[in-house]
């Protein structure tokens, strides 16, 4: 119980110092004019009540760690559109999403009782726990997770090699639904992203854009992408609601994510959780395609109006909260 308390205390101290001393610089990243209030509601996405998981890892085939995280970011972004508590009805169909050369399959229990159905939130946290288990073991490999709610099975997740001989175009064959989640192409006009601010225009919505700048120290891909992954999982709990602020750690407590909206903005638009998810997906995809990784500050824009901003940075309090 001590580690979560110390972790929360560390965040509160950091935010309090930032608010009191705006010119102060941390040893990792200079504080900007976009700051988080110390009363952010939750330091991390929390497991749903009664949630537990059983994990089986196989060493038959392993994946690059960064691709596992990118696939998870892409898939959770896709899941979140259905709604955090959306129910995947009991049945035999197995759904497979393919991205970054990984096939992620999931299905519900065929004969689950009405009060114990698979929900999107169980999939999200099942995937988070599965990836964290692989990190602890040191092998990102073919694996299966069985999700339970109040000790009753509700569904399964499996990471595997892409199936052969199946045309991945939203088809159904023998209770199999296979979908390719297209990697976002943000490769246009990649500048020197180590020293300049870079703007990413959403290829699906030219009105929405992300601007980011690498600052401070470099990060490993696992630290950076897991920070983005947990931020996106936190943002999956909302949709069109305003995102005033959110912050937390990745599972290993090596990276901190912070996001807050600007209110009021110059226009009537506000930063929503859907905006945050879209922006984080664009950010992770662009930085990976550019081959640069490090502490980063970013802002969300719509029709040229800055809706809010945030950062993913190394954890200054790592000596006290890693556990």
MOLINHU-V882779 format. One record per pair of residues at least 24 apart in sequence whose C-alpha atoms are under 10 Angstrom apart, sorted by the first residue. I is the first residue (numbers start at 0). J is the second residue. D is the distance in Angstrom with one decimal. If there is no record, write none. Layout:
# MOLINHU-V882779
I/J/D + I/J/D
This chain:
# MOLINHU-V882779
1/320/8.9 + 1/322/9.5 + 2/319/8.1 + 2/320/5.7 + 2/321/7.4 + 2/322/6.5 + 3/42/8.7 + 3/43/9.6 + 3/320/7.6 + 3/321/9.6 + 3/322/9.1 + 4/42/9.9 + 4/320/8.8 + 5/316/9.4 + 5/319/7.1 + 5/320/6.1 + 5/321/9.6 + 6/42/8.0 + 6/43/9.9 + 6/247/9.0 + 6/248/8.5 + 6/252/8.2 + 6/316/8.1 + 6/317/9.0 + 6/319/7.7 + 6/320/5.3 + 6/321/8.3 + 6/322/9.8 + 7/41/8.5 + 7/42/6.1 + 7/43/9.2 + 7/247/8.5 + 7/248/9.6 + 7/320/9.0 + 8/37/10.0 + 8/42/9.7 + 8/316/10.0 + 8/320/9.5 + 9/314/9.5 + 9/315/8.8 + 9/316/6.5 + 9/317/9.3 + 9/319/8.3 + 9/320/7.9 + 10/35/10.0 + 10/37/7.7 + 10/38/9.9 + 10/39/9.4 + 10/42/7.7 + 10/246/8.4 + 10/247/7.9 + 10/248/9.3 + 10/255/8.8 + 10/257/10.0 + 10/314/9.5 + 10/315/9.7 + 10/316/8.6 + 11/35/9.7 + 11/36/8.6 + 11/37/5.3 + 11/38/7.7 + 11/39/8.6 + 11/42/9.5 + 12/37/7.9 + 12/316/10.0 + 13/37/8.3 + 13/315/8.8 + 13/316/9.0 + 14/38/8.9 + 14/39/9.5 + 25/215/9.2 + 25/315/7.8 + 26/215/8.0 + 26/216/9.0 + 26/313/9.8 + 26/315/7.5 + 27/214/8.2 + 27/215/5.0 + 27/216/6.0 + 27/217/9.4 + 27/294/7.9 + 27/312/7.5 + 27/313/6.9 + 27/314/8.6 + 27/315/7.3 + 28/213/9.6 + 28/214/6.3 + 28/215/4.7 + 28/216/7.6 + 28/294/7.4 + 28/295/8.6 + 28/296/9.1 + 28/310/9.6 + 28/311/9.9 + 28/312/7.4 + 28/313/8.7 + 28/315/9.6 + 29/214/7.9 + 29/215/7.4 + 29/296/9.9 + 30/296/9.6 + 31/296/8.5 + 31/309/9.5 + 31/310/9.8 + 32/308/9.7 + 33/257/9.8 + 33/258/8.8 + 33/259/7.6 + 33/260/8.9 + 33/261/8.4 + 33/296/9.3 + 33/297/9.6 + 33/298/9.1 + 33/307/7.8 + 33/308/6.4 + 33/309/7.0 + 33/310/9.2 + 34/244/9.5 + 34/257/8.5 + 34/258/8.5 + 34/259/7.4 + 34/260/9.7 + 34/261/10.0 + 34/308/8.7 + 34/309/8.0 + 34/310/9.7 + 35/243/9.2 + 35/244/6.7 + 35/245/8.0 + 35/246/8.2 + 35/257/7.1 + 35/258/7.2 + 35/259/6.2 + 35/260/9.2 + 35/308/9.7 + 35/309/8.5 + 36/243/9.5 + 36/244/7.6 + 36/245/9.3 + 36/246/9.9 + 36/259/8.6 + 37/244/9.7 + 37/246/9.9 + 38/244/9.0 + 38/245/9.5 + 39/243/8.8 + 39/244/6.1 + 39/245/5.8 + 39/246/6.8 + 39/247/9.2 + 39/257/9.6 + 39/258/9.9 + 39/259/9.4 + 40/244/8.0 + 40/245/7.0 + 40/246/8.3 + 40/247/9.9 + 41/233/9.1 + 41/244/9.7 + 41/245/7.1 + 41/246/7.0 + 41/247/7.2 + 42/233/9.5 + 42/245/7.7 + 42/246/5.6 + 42/247/4.2 + 42/248/6.9 + 42/249/10.0 + 42/255/9.5 + 42/256/9.5 + 42/257/9.7 + 43/229/7.5 + 43/230/8.2 + 43/232/9.1 + 43/233/7.0 + 43/245/8.6 + 43/246/6.9 + 43/247/4.6 + 43/248/6.1 + 43/249/7.9 + 43/250/8.9 + 43/255/9.8 + 43/256/9.5 + 44/124/8.7 + 44/229/7.1 + 44/230/8.1 + 44/231/9.4 + 44/232/6.6 + 44/233/5.0 + 44/234/8.7 + 44/235/9.3 + 44/236/8.6 + 44/245/9.7 + 44/246/9.2 + 44/247/7.8 + 44/248/9.1 + 44/249/9.6 + 45/124/8.6 + 45/232/9.6 + 45/233/8.4 + 46/120/8.6 + 46/121/8.4 + 46/123/9.5 + 46/124/6.6 + 46/125/9.3 + 46/127/9.9 + 46/128/9.7 + 47/120/7.3 + 47/121/7.4 + 47/124/8.1 + 47/148/8.5 + 48/148/7.8 + 48/149/7.9 + 49/147/7.8 + 49/148/5.2 + 49/149/4.4 + 49/150/7.4 + 49/151/9.4 + 50/120/9.8 + 50/121/7.5 + 50/124/8.6 + 50/125/9.0 + 50/146/7.4 + 50/147/5.8 + 50/148/4.7 + 50/149/6.3 + 50/150/7.8 + 50/151/9.3 + 50/152/9.9 + 50/153/9.9 + 51/121/9.1 + 51/124/9.2 + 51/125/8.3 + 51/128/9.4 + 51/145/8.6 + 51/146/6.1 + 51/147/5.2 + 51/148/6.4 + 51/149/7.6 + 51/150/7.2 + 51/151/9.2 + 51/152/9.2 + 52/121/9.5 + 52/124/9.1 + 52/125/6.8 + 52/126/9.9 + 52/128/7.8 + 52/129/8.6 + 52/144/6.6 + 52/145/5.6 + 52/146/4.6 + 52/147/5.8 + 52/148/8.7 + 52/150/9.1 + 52/152/9.0 + 52/154/9.9 + 52/155/9.5 + 53/125/9.1 + 53/128/9.5 + 53/129/8.9 + 53/143/8.4 + 53/144/5.6 + 53/145/5.0 + 53/146/6.6 + 53/147/8.1 + 53/152/9.8 + 53/155/9.5 + 54/125/9.3 + 54/128/8.6 + 54/129/6.7 + 54/132/8.0 + 54/133/9.6 + 54/142/7.4 + 54/143/5.9 + 54/144/4.5 + 54/145/6.4 + 54/146/8.8 + 54/155/9.8 + 54/156/9.5 + 54/157/9.8 + 55/129/9.0 + 55/132/9.6 + 55/133/10.0 + 55/141/8.9 + 55/142/5.7 + 55/143/5.2 + 55/144/6.4 + 55/145/8.5 + 55/157/9.5 + 56/129/9.0 + 56/132/8.7 + 56/133/7.7 + 56/136/9.2 + 56/138/8.8 + 56/139/8.7 + 56/140/6.9 + 56/141/6.4 + 56/142/4.4 + 56/143/6.5 + 56/144/8.6 + 56/157/9.9 + 56/158/9.7 + 57/138/9.1 + 57/139/9.2 + 57/140/6.3 + 57/141/5.4 + 57/142/5.6 + 57/143/8.5 + 57/159/9.9 + 58/138/7.7 + 58/139/8.6 + 58/140/5.9 + 58/141/6.7 + 58/142/8.5 + 59/140/7.4 + 59/141/6.8 + 59/142/9.5 + 59/159/9.9 + 60/138/9.5 + 60/139/8.6 + 60/140/5.6 + 60/141/5.8 + 60/142/9.4 + 60/159/8.1 + 60/160/7.9 + 61/138/6.7 + 61/139/5.4 + 61/140/3.8 + 61/141/6.3 + 61/142/9.5 + 61/159/9.0 + 61/160/9.1 + 62/99/9.8 + 62/100/8.7 + 62/101/8.0 + 62/138/8.1 + 62/139/5.5 + 62/140/5.7 + 62/141/8.0 + 62/158/9.7 + 62/159/9.2 + 62/160/8.9 + 63/99/9.8 + 63/100/10.0 + 63/138/9.0 + 63/139/6.9 + 63/140/8.7 + 64/130/9.2 + 64/133/9.1 + 64/134/8.4 + 64/137/9.3 + 64/138/8.1 + 64/139/5.9 + 64/140/9.0 + 64/220/8.2 + 64/221/6.8 + 64/224/9.6 + 65/99/9.6 + 65/139/9.5 + 65/219/9.4 + 65/220/6.0 + 65/221/6.1 + 65/222/9.6 + 65/223/9.5 + 65/224/7.2 + 65/225/9.0 + 65/287/8.8 + 66/98/8.8 + 66/99/5.9 + 66/100/7.9 + 66/101/8.0 + 66/139/9.5 + 66/220/9.7 + 66/221/9.7 + 66/224/9.6 + 66/287/9.6 + 67/98/9.4 + 67/99/7.8 + 67/100/9.2 + 67/101/7.5 + 67/103/9.9 + 67/130/7.9 + 67/133/10.0 + 67/139/7.2 + 67/140/9.0 + 67/158/8.9 + 67/221/9.5 + 67/224/9.6 + 68/99/9.6 + 68/127/9.6 + 68/130/7.8 + 68/139/9.7 + 68/220/8.9 + 68/221/7.5 + 68/223/9.7 + 68/224/6.1 + 68/225/6.6 + 68/226/9.9 + 68/227/9.1 + 68/228/7.1 + 68/283/9.7 + 69/98/8.5 + 69/99/7.2 + 69/101/10.0 + 69/182/9.4 + 69/220/10.0 + 69/221/9.9 + 69/224/7.1 + 69/225/9.0 + 69/227/9.4 + 69/228/8.2 + 69/280/8.8 + 69/283/7.5 + 69/284/7.6 + 69/287/8.8 + 70/96/9.2 + 70/97/8.2 + 70/98/5.8 + 70/99/5.8 + 70/100/8.5 + 70/101/7.1 + 70/102/8.8 + 70/103/8.3 + 70/158/10.0 + 70/180/9.0 + 70/182/9.1 + 70/228/9.9 + 71/98/9.1 + 71/99/9.6 + 71/101/9.7 + 71/103/8.6 + 71/123/8.9 + 71/126/7.3 + 71/127/8.3 + 71/130/8.6 + 71/224/9.7 + 71/225/9.5 + 71/228/7.3 + 71/232/9.9 + 72/224/8.3 + 72/225/8.9 + 72/227/7.7 + 72/228/5.5 + 72/229/8.9 + 72/230/9.7 + 72/231/7.2 + 72/232/8.5 + 72/276/9.3 + 72/279/8.7 + 72/280/6.8 + 72/283/8.4 + 72/284/9.3 + 73/97/9.8 + 73/98/7.7 + 73/99/9.2 + 73/180/7.4 + 73/181/8.8 + 73/182/8.0 + 73/183/9.3 + 73/228/9.2 + 73/231/9.7 + 73/276/9.9 + 73/277/9.9 + 73/279/9.9 + 73/280/6.8 + 73/281/9.8 + 73/283/9.6 + 73/284/9.1 + 74/98/8.2 + 74/103/8.3 + 74/123/9.0 + 74/126/9.6 + 74/180/7.5 + 75/119/9.0 + 75/120/9.6 + 75/122/8.5 + 75/123/6.3 + 75/124/9.7 + 75/126/8.6 + 75/127/9.7 + 75/228/8.5 + 75/231/7.6 + 75/232/7.1 + 75/235/7.8 + 75/276/9.2 + 75/280/9.8 + 76/123/9.7 + 76/228/9.6 + 76/231/7.3 + 76/232/8.3 + 76/234/9.4 + 76/235/7.6 + 76/273/9.1 + 76/276/6.5 + 76/277/7.5 + 76/279/9.2 + 76/280/7.4 + 77/180/8.1 + 77/235/9.9 + 77/276/9.8 + 78/119/6.6 + 78/120/8.9 + 78/122/8.4 + 78/123/8.0 + 78/235/8.5 + 79/119/7.3 + 79/120/8.6 + 79/123/8.7 + 79/231/9.3 + 79/232/8.6 + 79/234/8.7 + 79/235/5.3 + 79/236/7.9 + 79/237/8.6 + 79/238/8.2 + 79/273/8.6 + 79/276/8.7 + 80/119/9.7 + 80/235/8.3 + 80/237/9.9 + 80/238/7.9 + 80/273/8.3 + 80/276/9.9 + 81/118/9.9 + 81/119/7.6 + 81/235/9.9 + 81/238/9.7 + 82/118/9.0 + 82/119/7.0 + 82/120/8.5 + 82/235/7.9 + 82/236/7.9 + 82/237/8.1 + 82/238/7.5 + 83/118/7.4 + 83/119/5.4 + 83/120/5.3 + 83/121/8.9 + 83/122/9.7 + 83/123/8.9 + 83/232/9.9 + 83/234/9.8 + 83/235/6.4 + 83/236/5.5 + 83/237/7.3 + 83/238/8.6 + 84/117/9.0 + 84/118/5.4 + 84/119/5.7 + 84/120/6.0 + 84/121/8.6 + 84/236/8.6 + 85/116/9.7 + 85/117/8.4 + 85/118/5.4 + 85/119/5.6 + 85/120/8.0 + 85/121/10.0 + 86/115/9.7 + 86/116/6.4 + 86/117/5.7 + 86/118/4.4 + 86/119/6.6 + 86/120/9.3 + 86/121/9.8 + 87/116/6.9 + 87/117/5.4 + 87/118/5.9 + 87/119/7.4 + 87/153/9.8 + 87/154/9.4 + 88/113/8.9 + 88/115/9.9 + 88/116/6.5 + 88/117/6.9 + 88/118/8.6 + 89/113/8.4 + 89/115/9.2 + 89/116/6.5 + 89/117/7.4 + 89/153/8.5 + 89/154/8.9 + 90/174/9.2 + 91/173/9.6 + 91/174/6.4 + 91/175/8.8 + 92/171/8.9 + 92/172/9.6 + 92/173/8.2 + 92/174/4.5 + 92/175/5.7 + 92/176/7.1 + 93/155/9.3 + 93/156/9.6 + 93/171/9.5 + 93/173/9.3 + 93/174/6.2 + 93/175/5.1 + 93/176/6.2 + 93/177/8.5 + 94/156/9.6 + 94/169/9.6 + 94/171/9.1 + 94/174/8.5 + 94/175/6.1 + 94/176/4.7 + 94/177/6.0 + 94/178/7.9 + 95/156/9.6 + 95/157/9.0 + 95/158/9.5 + 95/159/9.9 + 95/161/9.0 + 95/162/9.3 + 95/167/9.0 + 95/169/9.4 + 95/175/7.5 + 95/176/6.0 + 95/177/4.6 + 95/178/6.1 + 95/179/8.3 + 95/180/9.8 + 96/158/9.8 + 96/161/9.1 + 96/167/8.7 + 96/169/9.4 + 96/176/8.5 + 96/177/6.0 + 96/178/4.9 + 96/179/5.7 + 96/180/6.3 + 96/181/9.8 + 97/158/9.9 + 97/159/9.6 + 97/160/9.1 + 97/161/6.7 + 97/162/9.1 + 97/167/7.9 + 97/177/7.5 + 97/178/6.2 + 97/179/4.7 + 97/180/5.8 + 97/181/8.3 + 97/182/9.9 + 98/161/8.8 + 98/178/9.0 + 98/179/6.2 + 98/180/5.4 + 98/181/6.6 + 98/182/6.8 + 99/161/9.7 + 99/179/9.7 + 99/180/8.8 + 99/181/8.8 + 99/182/7.4 + 100/159/9.3 + 100/160/7.1 + 100/161/6.5 + 101/141/9.4 + 101/158/6.9 + 101/159/6.2 + 101/160/5.4 + 101/161/5.7 + 101/162/9.3 + 102/141/9.6 + 102/157/8.0 + 102/158/5.9 + 102/159/5.2 + 102/160/5.5 + 102/161/4.7 + 102/162/7.3 + 102/177/9.1 + 102/178/9.4 + 102/179/9.0 + 103/141/9.8 + 103/142/9.8 + 103/143/9.8 + 103/156/7.1 + 103/157/5.7 + 103/158/4.7 + 103/159/6.4 + 103/160/8.5 + 103/161/8.3 + 103/177/9.7 + 103/178/9.9 + 104/143/9.3 + 104/155/8.0 + 104/156/5.6 + 104/157/5.1 + 104/158/6.5 + 104/159/7.9 + 104/161/9.8 + 104/175/9.6 + 104/176/9.2 + 104/177/8.6 + 105/143/9.5 + 105/144/9.4 + 105/145/9.8 + 105/154/7.2 + 105/155/5.4 + 105/156/4.4 + 105/157/6.3 + 105/158/9.0 + 106/153/8.8 + 106/154/5.6 + 106/155/5.6 + 106/156/7.0 + 106/157/9.3 + 106/175/9.9 + 107/145/9.9 + 107/146/9.4 + 107/152/8.7 + 107/153/5.8 + 107/154/4.1 + 107/155/6.5 + 107/156/9.2 + 108/146/9.9 + 108/152/7.0 + 108/153/5.4 + 108/154/5.2 + 108/155/7.8 + 109/153/9.0 + 109/154/8.8 + 110/153/9.5 + 111/151/8.8 + 111/152/7.9 + 111/153/6.7 + 111/154/9.0 + 112/151/9.6 + 112/153/9.1 + 114/148/9.8 + 115/147/8.9 + 115/148/6.9 + 115/149/8.7 + 115/151/7.3 + 115/152/7.9 + 115/153/6.2 + 115/154/9.8 + 116/147/9.8 + 116/148/8.7 + 116/151/9.7 + 116/152/8.8 + 116/153/5.7 + 116/154/8.1 + 117/146/8.6 + 117/147/9.0 + 117/148/8.8 + 117/152/8.8 + 117/153/5.0 + 117/154/5.9 + 117/155/9.0 + 118/153/8.4 + 118/154/8.9 + 119/235/9.5 + 119/236/10.0 + 120/232/9.1 + 120/235/8.4 + 120/236/8.1 + 121/146/7.0 + 121/147/8.3 + 121/148/8.3 + 121/153/8.4 + 121/154/8.4 + 121/155/9.6 + 122/146/7.9 + 122/153/9.8 + 122/154/8.2 + 122/155/8.2 + 122/156/7.3 + 123/156/9.9 + 123/232/6.9 + 123/233/9.9 + 123/235/8.7 + 124/229/9.9 + 124/232/8.1 + 125/154/9.5 + 125/155/8.4 + 125/156/7.3 + 126/155/9.9 + 126/156/7.3 + 126/157/9.0 + 126/158/9.4 + 127/225/9.3 + 127/228/8.3 + 127/229/8.0 + 127/232/8.5 + 127/249/9.8 + 127/250/8.5 + 128/250/8.8 + 129/156/8.8 + 129/157/9.3 + 129/158/9.3 + 130/158/9.9 + 130/225/9.2 + 130/250/9.5 + 131/225/9.2 + 131/249/9.4 + 131/250/6.7 + 131/251/8.1 + 132/250/10.0 + 134/221/9.0 + 134/250/9.6 + 134/251/8.9 + 135/251/9.1 + 182/280/9.9 + 182/281/10.0 + 182/284/7.8 + 183/280/8.6 + 183/281/7.4 + 183/284/6.7 + 183/285/8.3 + 183/288/9.7 + 184/281/9.0 + 184/284/8.0 + 184/285/7.9 + 184/288/8.6 + 185/281/7.5 + 185/282/9.2 + 185/284/7.3 + 185/285/5.6 + 185/286/9.2 + 185/288/7.8 + 185/289/9.2 + 186/284/9.2 + 186/285/6.8 + 186/286/9.5 + 186/288/6.8 + 186/289/7.4 + 187/285/9.6 + 189/285/8.7 + 189/286/9.6 + 189/288/9.2 + 189/289/6.9 + 190/289/8.8 + 191/289/9.2 + 191/291/9.6 + 192/286/8.5 + 192/289/7.9 + 192/290/9.5 + 192/291/7.3 + 192/292/9.5 + 193/217/9.8 + 193/291/7.2 + 193/292/8.7 + 193/293/8.7 + 193/295/9.9 + 196/296/9.4 + 196/297/9.0 + 197/285/9.9 + 197/297/9.2 + 198/282/9.8 + 198/297/9.4 + 198/298/9.4 + 198/299/9.9 + 198/300/9.7 + 199/278/9.1 + 199/281/7.4 + 199/282/8.0 + 199/285/7.8 + 199/299/9.9 + 199/300/9.9 + 200/278/9.8 + 200/281/8.7 + 200/300/9.3 + 200/301/9.9 + 201/277/8.6 + 201/278/8.4 + 201/281/7.3 + 202/281/9.5 + 204/301/9.6 + 205/301/8.9 + 205/302/8.5 + 206/300/8.0 + 206/301/5.5 + 206/302/5.0 + 206/303/7.7 + 206/304/9.8 + 207/274/8.5 + 207/277/9.2 + 207/278/8.6 + 207/299/7.7 + 207/300/5.7 + 207/301/4.6 + 207/302/6.6 + 207/303/8.1 + 207/304/9.4 + 208/274/9.7 + 208/277/9.5 + 208/278/7.5 + 208/281/8.8 + 208/298/8.5 + 208/299/6.2 + 208/300/5.1 + 208/301/6.4 + 208/302/8.4 + 208/303/8.2 + 208/304/9.7 + 208/305/9.4 + 209/274/10.0 + 209/275/9.9 + 209/277/9.3 + 209/278/6.1 + 209/279/8.8 + 209/281/7.5 + 209/282/7.3 + 209/297/6.9 + 209/298/5.8 + 209/299/5.0 + 209/300/6.0 + 209/301/8.9 + 209/305/9.3 + 209/308/9.2 + 210/278/9.3 + 210/282/8.7 + 210/296/8.4 + 210/297/5.5 + 210/298/5.3 + 210/299/6.8 + 210/300/7.7 + 210/305/9.6 + 210/308/9.1 + 211/282/7.9 + 211/286/9.7 + 211/295/6.7 + 211/296/5.5 + 211/297/4.0 + 211/298/6.4 + 211/299/9.1 + 211/308/9.3 + 211/309/9.4 + 211/310/9.0 + 212/293/9.5 + 212/294/8.6 + 212/295/5.6 + 212/296/5.5 + 212/297/6.4 + 212/298/9.4 + 212/310/9.6 + 213/286/9.8 + 213/291/8.7 + 213/292/7.9 + 213/293/6.1 + 213/294/5.7 + 213/295/4.4 + 213/296/6.5 + 213/297/8.8 + 213/310/9.7 + 213/311/9.8 + 213/312/9.9 + 214/293/7.1 + 214/294/5.5 + 214/295/5.6 + 214/296/7.2 + 214/310/9.9 + 214/312/9.0 + 215/293/7.4 + 215/294/5.8 + 215/295/7.8 + 215/296/9.8 + 215/312/8.3 + 215/313/9.1 + 216/292/9.2 + 216/293/5.9 + 216/294/5.9 + 216/295/9.1 + 216/312/8.4 + 216/313/8.0 + 217/291/8.7 + 217/292/6.1 + 217/293/3.9 + 217/294/6.1 + 217/295/9.3 + 217/312/9.2 + 217/313/8.8 + 218/253/9.6 + 218/254/8.9 + 218/291/9.4 + 218/292/5.9 + 218/293/4.5 + 218/294/6.5 + 218/295/9.7 + 218/311/9.9 + 218/312/8.2 + 218/313/7.3 + 219/291/9.9 + 219/292/6.9 + 219/293/7.4 + 219/294/9.9 + 219/313/9.9 + 220/283/9.9 + 220/286/10.0 + 220/287/8.5 + 220/290/9.8 + 220/291/9.1 + 220/292/6.5 + 220/293/8.3 + 221/249/9.8 + 221/253/9.7 + 221/254/9.7 + 221/292/10.0 + 222/249/7.6 + 222/250/9.5 + 222/251/8.3 + 222/252/9.0 + 222/253/6.4 + 222/254/6.0 + 222/255/9.3 + 222/292/9.6 + 222/293/9.2 + 222/311/9.5 + 222/312/9.1 + 222/313/8.0 + 222/314/10.0 + 223/249/8.9 + 223/253/8.9 + 223/254/6.8 + 223/255/9.1 + 223/256/9.4 + 223/283/8.6 + 223/292/7.2 + 223/293/7.0 + 223/294/7.7 + 223/295/9.2 + 223/311/7.1 + 223/312/7.8 + 223/313/8.3 + 224/249/9.0 + 224/254/9.3 + 224/279/9.9 + 224/282/10.0 + 224/283/6.9 + 224/284/9.8 + 224/286/9.9 + 224/287/9.3 + 224/292/9.2 + 224/311/9.3 + 225/249/5.7 + 225/250/7.6 + 225/251/8.8 + 225/252/9.9 + 225/253/9.3 + 225/254/7.9 + 225/255/9.7 + 225/256/9.8 + 225/311/10.0 + 226/250/8.3 + 226/251/9.5 + 226/252/9.0 + 226/253/8.4 + 226/254/5.6 + 226/255/6.4 + 226/256/6.0 + 226/257/9.7 + 226/310/9.8 + 226/311/6.6 + 226/312/8.3 + 226/313/9.2 + 227/254/9.1 + 227/255/9.1 + 227/256/7.2 + 227/257/10.0 + 227/276/9.5 + 227/279/6.5 + 227/280/8.2 + 227/282/8.7 + 227/283/7.2 + 227/310/9.5 + 227/311/7.3 + 228/256/9.7 + 228/276/9.8 + 228/279/8.5 + 228/280/9.0 + 228/283/9.1 + 229/254/9.9 + 229/255/9.4 + 229/256/8.1 + 230/255/9.0 + 230/256/6.3 + 230/257/7.9 + 230/258/8.5 + 230/275/8.8 + 230/276/8.3 + 230/279/8.0 + 230/311/9.0 + 231/256/9.8 + 231/272/9.0 + 231/273/9.6 + 231/275/7.5 + 231/276/5.5 + 231/277/8.8 + 231/278/9.4 + 231/279/6.7 + 231/280/8.1 + 232/276/8.5 + 233/272/8.9 + 233/275/9.8 + 233/276/9.1 + 234/258/9.7 + 234/271/8.9 + 234/272/5.3 + 234/273/7.4 + 234/274/9.1 + 234/275/6.7 + 234/276/6.2 + 234/277/9.9 + 234/279/9.7 + 235/272/7.1 + 235/273/7.7 + 235/275/9.1 + 235/276/7.2 + 236/272/7.9 + 236/273/9.7 + 237/271/8.0 + 237/272/5.4 + 237/273/7.3 + 237/275/9.9 + 237/276/9.8 + 238/271/6.7 + 238/272/5.1 + 238/273/5.2 + 238/274/8.6 + 238/275/9.5 + 238/276/9.2 + 239/269/9.5 + 239/270/8.8 + 239/271/5.4 + 239/272/6.3 + 239/273/6.2 + 239/274/8.4 + 240/269/8.9 + 240/270/8.3 + 240/271/5.4 + 240/272/6.4 + 240/273/8.3 + 240/274/10.0 + 241/268/9.6 + 241/269/6.3 + 241/270/5.6 + 241/271/4.4 + 241/272/6.6 + 241/273/9.2 + 241/274/9.4 + 242/269/8.1 + 242/270/5.7 + 242/271/5.0 + 242/272/5.5 + 242/273/9.0 + 242/274/8.8 + 242/275/8.0 + 242/306/9.9 + 242/307/9.0 + 243/269/9.1 + 243/270/7.6 + 243/271/8.3 + 243/272/9.2 + 243/307/8.7 + 244/270/9.8 + 244/272/9.9 + 244/307/9.3 + 244/308/9.6 + 244/309/9.3 + 245/272/10.0 + 245/309/9.4 + 246/309/9.2 + 246/310/9.5 + 246/311/9.7 + 247/311/9.9 + 248/311/9.4 + 248/312/9.7 + 248/313/9.6 + 248/314/8.1 + 249/314/9.7 + 250/321/9.2 + 250/322/9.5 + 251/317/9.5 + 251/320/9.2 + 251/321/6.5 + 251/322/7.4 + 252/313/8.9 + 252/314/6.9 + 252/316/8.9 + 252/317/6.8 + 252/318/9.8 + 252/319/9.8 + 252/320/6.7 + 252/321/5.4 + 252/322/7.8 + 253/312/8.7 + 253/313/5.9 + 253/314/5.2 + 253/315/8.5 + 253/316/8.8 + 253/317/6.2 + 253/318/9.6 + 253/320/8.9 + 253/321/7.2 + 254/294/9.1 + 254/311/6.8 + 254/312/5.6 + 254/313/4.5 + 254/314/4.9 + 254/315/8.7 + 254/316/9.8 + 254/317/8.7 + 255/294/9.8 + 255/310/8.0 + 255/311/5.7 + 255/312/5.4 + 255/313/6.1 + 255/314/5.6 + 255/315/8.8 + 255/316/9.8 + 256/295/9.9 + 256/309/7.5 + 256/310/5.8 + 256/311/4.5 + 256/312/6.6 + 256/313/8.9 + 256/314/9.2 + 257/296/9.5 + 257/308/8.3 + 257/309/5.1 + 257/310/5.4 + 257/311/6.6 + 257/312/8.7 + 258/296/9.8 + 258/297/9.1 + 258/298/9.1 + 258/299/9.9 + 258/307/7.5 + 258/308/5.7 + 258/309/4.1 + 258/310/6.7 + 258/311/8.9 + 259/298/9.5 + 259/299/10.0 + 259/306/8.9 + 259/307/5.7 + 259/308/5.8 + 259/309/6.2 + 259/310/9.6 + 260/298/9.4 + 260/299/8.8 + 260/305/9.0 + 260/306/5.9 + 260/307/4.0 + 260/308/6.5 + 260/309/8.7 + 261/299/9.9 + 261/305/7.7 + 261/306/5.5 + 261/307/4.8 + 261/308/7.9 + 262/306/7.9 + 262/307/8.3 + 263/306/8.8 + 264/304/7.3 + 264/305/7.2 + 264/306/6.3 + 264/307/8.6 + 265/303/9.8 + 265/304/6.6 + 265/305/8.1 + 265/306/8.7 + 266/301/9.5 + 266/302/9.2 + 266/303/9.8 + 266/304/7.0 + 266/305/9.3 + 266/306/9.1 + 267/304/9.7 + 267/306/10.0 + 268/300/9.9 + 268/301/7.8 + 268/302/9.3 + 268/304/8.2 + 268/305/9.4 + 268/306/7.3 + 269/300/9.8 + 269/301/9.0 + 269/304/9.5 + 269/305/9.1 + 269/306/5.7 + 269/307/8.2 + 270/299/7.7 + 270/300/8.8 + 270/301/9.0 + 270/305/8.8 + 270/306/5.1 + 270/307/6.2 + 270/308/9.1 + 271/306/8.8 + 271/307/9.5 + 274/299/7.6 + 274/300/9.1 + 274/301/9.2 + 274/306/9.2 + 274/307/9.8 + 275/299/7.6 + 275/306/10.0 + 275/307/9.1 + 275/308/9.1 + 275/309/9.7 + 278/308/10.0
